[in-house]
Amino acid sequence: MNRESFAQYLAFLDDLGAALEELTGIEQEKTRFVREDDLDGLNECMKKEQALSMTLRSYDQKRTAMLAGLGLEGVPLRKLPAHAPDEQSRERAVKTMERLTRRYELFRGAMEVARDTLECNLHQIEKAIRAEDPERAAQTGYPGAPVDLPPQMKTDFRA
């Protein structure tokens, strides 16, 4: 295996980690906007999130191609250091792997908080709608379903 190609792959993983950090920040903003009932801010976060998810798809394609070029298809991240061409590369691979794993865990945590906060607020909105007009809520076919929300209460959810 070529040491330079392996180093390029590790640099790629660092770039991927930076994208995850950016996504973590967006998830944290999203949580804040949900708590503040700021639908415009939430919508902007979701647009950023959607754009970044497209970037992550291209990262995944690049990762697949790079792994194929290194002859490491199917090798999980945790086993990457064992495939390093030399000791120096192995040490760098361990640090890169740990950094990427930590960034991913932070992202997952932020994503779960944002999702839980959003679900909780949606439940509160549905509850308020049912309390305001129980007959209309009952006509929707399932309990708690919002019908014809006012424009300021609508947003475009894309997961």
CYANA upper distance limits for C-alpha pairs under 8 A (distance plus 0.5 A):
  1 MET  CA      5 SER  CA      8.31
  1 MET  CA      6 PHE  CA      8.03
  1 MET  CA     70 LEU  CA      6.93
  1 MET  CA     71 GLY  CA      8.43
  1 MET  CA     85 PRO  CA      6.57
  2 ASN  CA      6 PHE  CA      6.83
  2 ASN  CA     70 LEU  CA      8.19
  2 ASN  CA     85 PRO  CA      7.60
  3 ARG  CA      7 ALA  CA      6.67
  3 ARG  CA     84 ALA  CA      8.43
  3 ARG  CA     85 PRO  CA      6.38
  3 ARG  CA     86 ASP  CA      8.25
  3 ARG  CA     89 SER  CA      8.01
  4 GLU  CA      8 GLN  CA      6.70
  5 SER  CA      9 TYR  CA      6.77
  5 SER  CA     70 LEU  CA      7.65
  6 PHE  CA     10 LEU  CA      6.86
  6 PHE  CA     70 LEU  CA      7.65
  6 PHE  CA     84 ALA  CA      7.71
  6 PHE  CA     85 PRO  CA      8.17
  6 PHE  CA     89 SER  CA      8.23
  7 ALA  CA     11 ALA  CA      6.73
  7 ALA  CA     89 SER  CA      7.72
  8 GLN  CA     12 PHE  CA      6.62
  9 TYR  CA     13 LEU  CA      6.76
  9 TYR  CA     63 ARG  CA      8.46
  9 TYR  CA     66 MET  CA      7.24
 10 LEU  CA     14 ASP  CA      6.88
 10 LEU  CA     92 ARG  CA      8.38
 10 LEU  CA     93 ALA  CA      7.11
 10 LEU  CA     96 THR  CA      7.13
 11 ALA  CA     15 ASP  CA      6.88
 12 PHE  CA     16 LEU  CA      6.73
 12 PHE  CA     63 ARG  CA      8.45
 13 LEU  CA     17 GLY  CA      6.66
 13 LEU  CA     96 THR  CA      7.63
 13 LEU  CA    100 LEU  CA      7.58
 14 ASP  CA     18 ALA  CA      6.80
 14 ASP  CA     96 THR  CA      7.23
 14 ASP  CA    100 LEU  CA      7.47
 15 ASP  CA     19 ALA  CA      6.89
 16 LEU  CA     20 LEU  CA      6.83
 16 LEU  CA     56 LEU  CA      8.29
 16 LEU  CA     59 TYR  CA      7.56
 16 LEU  CA    100 LEU  CA      8.28
 17 GLY  CA     21 GLU  CA      6.71
 17 GLY  CA     99 ARG  CA      8.05
 17 GLY  CA    100 LEU  CA      5.71
 17 GLY  CA    103 ARG  CA      6.61
 17 GLY  CA    104 TYR  CA      7.90
 18 ALA  CA     22 GLU  CA      6.78
 19 ALA  CA     23 LEU  CA      6.70
 19 ALA  CA     52 LEU  CA      8.19
 19 ALA  CA     56 LEU  CA      8.13
 20 LEU  CA     24 THR  CA      6.56
 20 LEU  CA    103 ARG  CA      6.89
 20 LEU  CA    104 TYR  CA      6.92
 20 LEU  CA    107 PHE  CA      6.90
 21 GLU  CA     25 GLY  CA      6.83
 21 GLU  CA    103 ARG  CA      6.76
 21 GLU  CA    107 PHE  CA      7.41
 22 GLU  CA     26 ILE  CA      6.91
 23 LEU  CA     27 GLU  CA      6.73
 23 LEU  CA     49 GLU  CA      7.21
 23 LEU  CA     52 LEU  CA      7.66
 23 LEU  CA    107 PHE  CA      7.39
 24 THR  CA     28 GLN  CA      6.75
 24 THR  CA    106 LEU  CA      7.38
 24 THR  CA    107 PHE  CA      5.11
 24 THR  CA    108 ARG  CA      8.45
 24 THR  CA    110 ALA  CA      6.49
 24 THR  CA    111 MET  CA      7.70
 25 GLY  CA     29 GLU  CA      6.69
 26 ILE  CA     30 LYS  CA      6.52
 26 ILE  CA     45 CYS  CA      6.53
 26 ILE  CA     48 LYS  CA      7.91
 26 ILE  CA     49 GLU  CA      7.25
 27 GLU  CA     31 THR  CA      6.74
 27 GLU  CA     45 CYS  CA      8.20
 27 GLU  CA    107 PHE  CA      8.25
 27 GLU  CA    110 ALA  CA      6.20
 27 GLU  CA    111 MET  CA      6.11
 27 GLU  CA    114 ALA  CA      6.51
 28 GLN  CA     32 ARG  CA      6.85
 28 GLN  CA    110 ALA  CA      6.50
 28 GLN  CA    111 MET  CA      8.32
 28 GLN  CA    114 ALA  CA      7.38
 29 GLU  CA     33 PHE  CA      6.64
 29 GLU  CA     42 LEU  CA      8.43
 29 GLU  CA     45 CYS  CA      7.54
 30 LYS  CA     34 VAL  CA      6.63
 30 LYS  CA     41 GLY  CA      8.03
 30 LYS  CA     42 LEU  CA      5.98
 30 LYS  CA     45 CYS  CA      6.34
 30 LYS  CA     46 MET  CA      8.14
 30 LYS  CA    114 ALA  CA      6.82
 31 THR  CA     35 ARG  CA      6.73
 31 THR  CA    113 VAL  CA      7.51
 31 THR  CA    114 ALA  CA      5.11
 31 THR  CA    115 ARG  CA      8.49
 31 THR  CA    117 THR  CA      6.96
 31 THR  CA    118 LEU  CA      7.86
 32 ARG  CA     36 GLU  CA      6.67
 33 PHE  CA     37 ASP  CA      6.45
 33 PHE  CA     38 ASP  CA      5.47
 33 PHE  CA     39 LEU  CA      7.55
 33 PHE  CA     41 GLY  CA      6.33
 33 PHE  CA     42 LEU  CA      5.96
 34 VAL  CA     38 ASP  CA      6.66
 34 VAL  CA     39 LEU  CA      7.75
 34 VAL  CA     42 LEU  CA      7.02
 34 VAL  CA    117 THR  CA      7.44
 34 VAL  CA    118 LEU  CA      6.70
 34 VAL  CA    121 ASN  CA      7.85
 35 ARG  CA    117 THR  CA      7.84
 35 ARG  CA    121 ASN  CA      8.43
 38 ASP  CA     42 LEU  CA      6.68
 39 LEU  CA     43 ASN  CA      6.46
 39 LEU  CA    152 GLN  CA      7.93
 39 LEU  CA    153 MET  CA      7.74
 39 LEU  CA    154 LYS  CA      8.28
 39 LEU  CA    155 THR  CA      7.26
 40 ASP  CA     44 GLU  CA      6.77
 41 GLY  CA     45 CYS  CA      6.75
 42 LEU  CA     46 MET  CA      6.71
 43 ASN  CA     47 LYS  CA      6.76
 43 ASN  CA    155 THR  CA      6.80
 43 ASN  CA    156 ASP  CA      7.31
 44 GLU  CA     48 LYS  CA      6.79
 45 CYS  CA     49 GLU  CA      6.49
 46 MET  CA     50 GLN  CA      6.54
 46 MET  CA    157 PHE  CA      7.79
 46 MET  CA    158 ARG  CA      7.62
 47 LYS  CA     51 ALA  CA      6.76
 48 LYS  CA     52 LEU  CA      6.61
 49 GLU  CA     53 SER  CA      6.57
 50 GLN  CA     54 MET  CA      7.04
 50 GLN  CA    158 ARG  CA      7.81
 50 GLN  CA    159 ALA  CA      8.48
 51 ALA  CA     55 THR  CA      7.12
 52 LEU  CA     56 LEU  CA      6.70
 53 SER  CA     57 ARG  CA      6.80
 54 MET  CA     58 SER  CA      7.08
 55 THR  CA     59 TYR  CA      6.79
 56 LEU  CA     60 ASP  CA      6.68
 57 ARG  CA     61 GLN  CA      6.96
 58 SER  CA     62 LYS  CA      6.69
 59 TYR  CA     63 ARG  CA      6.44
 60 ASP  CA     64 THR  CA      6.70
 61 GLN  CA     65 ALA  CA      6.84
 62 LYS  CA     66 MET  CA      6.57
 63 ARG  CA     67 LEU  CA      6.54
 64 THR  CA     68 ALA  CA      6.70
 64 THR  CA     73 GLU  CA      7.84
 65 ALA  CA     69 GLY  CA      6.72
 66 MET  CA     70 LEU  CA      6.74
 67 LEU  CA     71 GLY  CA      6.51
 67 LEU  CA     72 LEU  CA      5.41
 67 LEU  CA     73 GLU  CA      5.82
 68 ALA  CA     72 LEU  CA      6.42
 68 ALA  CA     73 GLU  CA      5.88
 75 VAL  CA     79 LYS  CA      6.91
 75 VAL  CA     80 LEU  CA      7.16
 76 PRO  CA     80 LEU  CA      7.07
 77 LEU  CA     97 MET  CA      7.11
 78 ARG  CA     97 MET  CA      7.33
 79 LYS  CA     83 HIS  CA      7.74
 80 LEU  CA     84 ALA  CA      7.35
 80 LEU  CA     93 ALA  CA      7.35
 80 LEU  CA     94 VAL  CA      8.47
 80 LEU  CA     97 MET  CA      8.43
 81 PRO  CA     89 SER  CA      8.24
 81 PRO  CA     90 ARG  CA      5.32
 81 PRO  CA     91 GLU  CA      7.86
 81 PRO  CA     93 ALA  CA      5.67
 81 PRO  CA     94 VAL  CA      6.28
 82 ALA  CA     90 ARG  CA      7.45
 83 HIS  CA     90 ARG  CA      8.22
 84 ALA  CA     89 SER  CA      6.13
 84 ALA  CA     90 ARG  CA      5.51
 84 ALA  CA     93 ALA  CA      7.82
 85 PRO  CA     89 SER  CA      6.94
 85 PRO  CA     90 ARG  CA      7.83
 86 ASP  CA     90 ARG  CA      6.64
 87 GLU  CA     91 GLU  CA      6.75
 88 GLN  CA     92 ARG  CA      6.85
 89 SER  CA     93 ALA  CA      6.45
 90 ARG  CA     94 VAL  CA      6.73
 91 GLU  CA     95 LYS  CA      6.95
 92 ARG  CA     96 THR  CA      6.54
 93 ALA  CA     97 MET  CA      6.39
 94 VAL  CA     98 GLU  CA      6.63
 95 LYS  CA     99 ARG  CA      6.56
 96 THR  CA    100 LEU  CA      6.55
 97 MET  CA    101 THR  CA      6.51
 98 GLU  CA    102 ARG  CA      6.59
 99 ARG  CA    103 ARG  CA      6.68
100 LEU  CA    104 TYR  CA      6.59
101 THR  CA    105 GLU  CA      6.66
102 ARG  CA    106 LEU  CA      6.74
103 ARG  CA    107 PHE  CA      6.70
104 TYR  CA    108 ARG  CA      6.67
105 GLU  CA    109 GLY  CA      6.68
106 LEU  CA    110 ALA  CA      6.68
107 PHE  CA    111 MET  CA      6.47
108 ARG  CA    112 GLU  CA      6.61
109 GLY  CA    113 VAL  CA      6.79
110 ALA  CA    114 ALA  CA      6.66
111 MET  CA    115 ARG  CA      6.58
112 GLU  CA    116 ASP  CA      6.49
113 VAL  CA    117 THR  CA      6.49
114 ALA  CA    118 LEU  CA      6.53
115 ARG  CA    119 GLU  CA      6.56
116 ASP  CA    120 CYS  CA      6.56
117 THR  CA    121 ASN  CA      6.72
118 LEU  CA    122 LEU  CA      6.57
119 GLU  CA    123 HIS  CA      6.64
120 CYS  CA    124 GLN  CA      6.88
121 ASN  CA    125 ILE  CA      6.71
122 LEU  CA    126 GLU  CA      6.68
123 HIS  CA    127 LYS  CA      6.59
124 GLN  CA    128 ALA  CA      6.65
125 ILE  CA    129 ILE  CA      6.70
126 GLU  CA    130 ARG  CA      6.66
126 GLU  CA    144 GLY  CA      5.78
126 GLU  CA    145 ALA  CA      7.09
126 GLU  CA    146 PRO  CA      6.54
127 LYS  CA    131 ALA  CA      6.65
127 LYS  CA    144 GLY  CA      7.12
128 ALA  CA    132 GLU  CA      6.56
129 ILE  CA    133 ASP  CA      6.62
129 ILE  CA    134 PRO  CA      8.01
129 ILE  CA    137 ALA  CA      7.75
129 ILE  CA    144 GLY  CA      8.25
129 ILE  CA    146 PRO  CA      7.24
130 ARG  CA    134 PRO  CA      5.15
130 ARG  CA    136 ARG  CA      8.39
130 ARG  CA    137 ALA  CA      6.08
130 ARG  CA    144 GLY  CA      6.78
133 ASP  CA    137 ALA  CA      6.89
134 PRO  CA    138 ALA  CA      6.59
135 GLU  CA    139 GLN  CA      6.98
136 ARG  CA    140 THR  CA      7.47
136 ARG  CA    147 VAL  CA      8.19
137 ALA  CA    143 PRO  CA      7.42
137 ALA  CA    144 GLY  CA      6.75
137 ALA  CA    145 ALA  CA      6.68
137 ALA  CA    146 PRO  CA      7.14
137 ALA  CA    147 VAL  CA      7.50
138 ALA  CA    142 TYR  CA      7.52
138 ALA  CA    143 PRO  CA      6.93
138 ALA  CA    144 GLY  CA      8.29
140 THR  CA    145 ALA  CA      6.68
140 THR  CA    146 PRO  CA      8.25
140 THR  CA    147 VAL  CA      7.52
141 GLY  CA    145 ALA  CA      8.27
149 LEU  CA    153 MET  CA      6.54
149 LEU  CA    154 LYS  CA      6.94
150 PRO  CA    154 LYS  CA      7.28
